[in-house]
Amino acid sequence: MTTQNQTGTLQMTFGKLTRRLALGLALGMASSAFAGLPALAETKIKMVLNWKYQGPQGMFFLAQDRGYFKAEGLDVTFDQGNGSGAAVPLVANGTYDMGFGDVNALIELVAKKPEGAPVAVYIMFNQPPFTIAVKADSPIKTPKDLEGKTLGGAANDGALKLFPAFCKLAKIDCSNIKITNMQPNLREQMLMQGQVDGVFGYVNTIRFSAKLIGVDDDKLRYINFGDYGMDLYSNGIIVSADLVKNNPEAIKGFLRALNKGMIDALKDPDAAVAAVAKREPLIKVPLEKERFDATLKAEMNHPEIAKIGLGNVDPVRLQQSIDILVDANKLPSTPKASQIFDPAFLPPVADLPKKLF
């Protein structure tokens, strides 16, 4: 016969078993439910670079190889570019989410079609790299000597696009200067063969591309746009209006990751160039290391970064450059600096590099 105490014990035991069974069933059902859900997807970002794979792009690939983009929930794809100016319309038309392109091409686009235009969010090249290269023994010594000559450049070259503004500031007549377009990989060869009198480009791009074909520095001279009042910003990260509107956190995450890659590249340039060589084994690593160092010194080391940090801009200086381009190129409107560059996505200024070497 079961006593009252035994009955109570059985009821308690049964109650515990029931609760455990219910909890087990609930956990099992929950596990099954979650098992049927996909893992949280990374945000995919397509980015076009300014040019073919070269040493100065190492910070992008270090950030990728070291998992900085992945840690921000981003799956980033980089494509080689065909000129800094070409990156801007590719972002504007939605082909790419981001581009490493020339901010001056962006200014021209915004002046003509502000609605839905991209915006720059991190300026990397803060000194004007734009130039016209001539042979060292050329009679061309000053901008005035360009009159009556033939100059060549790739259709999307940033310096070529800025040439009308340069002509105005340097007080030369562009109308009697012949411009011929060429494939970028033929630029230095055509100059040295005398097929053109000068070529447009970025100083370090021309300098090191010439070295690749056996042309030493002392065989070239440069007429630099910055020496004639064109204190312009150059390449930066440009993002689509769609990305700004629909996923601003992805932009912030991208810049945090890129900034870490930039800091790593400054600490270890060899690692930065090695990251490029992983994508393009045919590059000449010593030359690309030299190109990276030269780019830091000549294109990224404006004195202002000691205060505002690499990636940021001086809005007064940016507005002055906008005014130069609008006036010289007779653009239909004058964009505000805030339409060209938005600092809202940057890491804190304290985290931005203030010294490059």
Steps between C-alpha positions, in 0.01 A plus 500: 500500500635845407526746784407868475870601509583255223212635291628856545853394402374333185299806404804726547720265298243482222467877502878545462510247219214678325671838528831358377326332208319820412824698521680241286228510240506880496878510460484237228235694312700822536817331376313361202354840425839678513661221300261581219602867494793619286804653672507879504626601156796734457433824315653472153689804372643530149782750466695616196856619554673787326733289291660159448636334813793704635691551824305807622182290517648269764288637785182367335636149473657495846160590645347217300765238579501578871125463528418862581216523248362163607503611864275789395257261332615592150583288197707736282598434138770716338528544123787662314422842357568691180581844634403707802248700300330184374414378851257785566239433225519126576386572854247758385330259257481219756758268343697521827410586859833672558795627302852626564469799273591861435300748706535759222310275261239476774480880524432522126231232520324665797512840328320352199269249666474536878195277550601152606872576467763304694694661784859469622544368855878449543762699308828314466693711248499850650772657283457569127681225302392632160775565249614520140818299449746588225840362405786654694657640179168644378481871412184514713605677820185686604125467435526767229731268306215249468326719245521352152600160637327159514415350839367153569303334774249230579141616454421461871824646631448743788768744385358511147153579636648789701697642208250781415525625858879478483506700175301780660710521815828470307376758247559292187287447190363146500342540157826451310617201702415170337374224730517136399361208695701186557484173686642555850760227461645676194539844659867500601604306189332751268664789685850354479452411131405860423146422386376768742676796660362441848263273688241549772494298820584476867868566573569168669293299253706635210828483688472134594331388181798652318737304723322181399603560139856595594466880508685656794382806694758728342343444157176679597388842622162599640275804474296457816153650525548573870779746416249720317234554764317167478520394865243228450403184680519186290402138563266385770232247586183593315171331590166478324197699608314172535752366752489826697123482521449129562806380688702778664631256761669299225689813394612566856610139537689512171690813604584357843644193329684698232644735760641199688647373173653843440662504845636149442638601160681798652656277764597228252519616134654167401187320618285748309683439172502124565120514528488658152737234365257231617249641252749577224810277518654671196564832674860590580491511878804729560369753248148490648646553849679806364175618337316457829760706688498772234120519509503549876746788468369674189125435494382425854714713731332842498588690820131521595485132599700574816188675627200346324635152423538304177161446337356832612489831310525871572158623380636847418774355282252263336261786422784700346585207273133467402493870408815461287348214299158662459652825375759346270273235350189721490296244692125565528490519881731532799471205738544555872786320670241298694365360171844370409629369833306366800710449816215327685626152412861547610650332806570746784768754409714359783513166312606646163873493411667836573850404382589277204872436553 
